[in-house]
Amino acid sequence: MVEEIPSRLREELNRLNLSMAAAARNAGESSSQRLKDVLSGRQKCPVDLLARLESLGVDIFYVLTGRLHAETEPEASAFRVEDGSPVGLGSQTPSADAVPVAMYDIEAAAGAGRSLEAEPIKTTLYFPPEQLSALGLSPGRVAGVQVRGDSMEGTLEDGDWTLVDLGNTDPRQEGVFLLLISGERRIKRVQRLAGGALYLISDNEHYQPEMIPPERMREVEILGRCEVRIGRIS
């Protein structure tokens, strides 16, 4: 119902960890008054404001209809890799103060070099800085890479994208990491064993774990920790 739109809009801002002031600012508003009036029900939400809020990741379909956008477009979703909890999805539309995150297509070039920046960019997603901060990600230290293969099936599916925290290369935390092993980029769940060895685990049980002994560690570079899983991007 129309009278429920303000509450659903507020729910979406909470999901994205956006305050009213931050949402208004990132949507290009000169002040937060118009958004405040919308959230209080004193004013209907103008179309131009809706469009700019959508660019911040607000699910306008849900706000207007009460039905989850994921029910009709399940690919438009993002989740924490660690526990599967839903998080806000970035936008492919630039907006004021939004942080660009390059999404690299590394399938064909896997093993060609150590620098992601040298690889082709398939698309760019834009995130409000508050949203990245809530995810523990720092602007300039995050990149997106596409998942290939089924070895991490159940956590990361073939064709998914994952946001990689390039500032976190410490395997003592455990988790899912992007690694460079003998010139080949791989995504694996990593555990550090006594003596400095690494244990690489595929979440797909059809793949056997692999141990990297200390004497082979010079062949391994941990590029970053996979923090967010994003469904297929059109």
Buried (B, 14 or more C-beta within 10 A) or exposed (E): EEEEBBEBBBBBBEBBBBEBEBBBBBBEBEEBEBBBBBBEEEBEBEEEBBEBBBBBBBBBBBBBBEEEBBEEEEEBBBBBBBEEEEBBBBBEEEBEBBBBBBBBBBBEBBEEBEEBEEBEBBBBBBBBBBBBBBBBBBEEEBBBBBBBBBBBBEBBBEEBBBBBBBBBBEBEEBBBBBBBBEEEBBBBBBBBEEEEBBBBBBBBEEBEEEEBEEEEEEEBBBBBBBBBBBBBBE
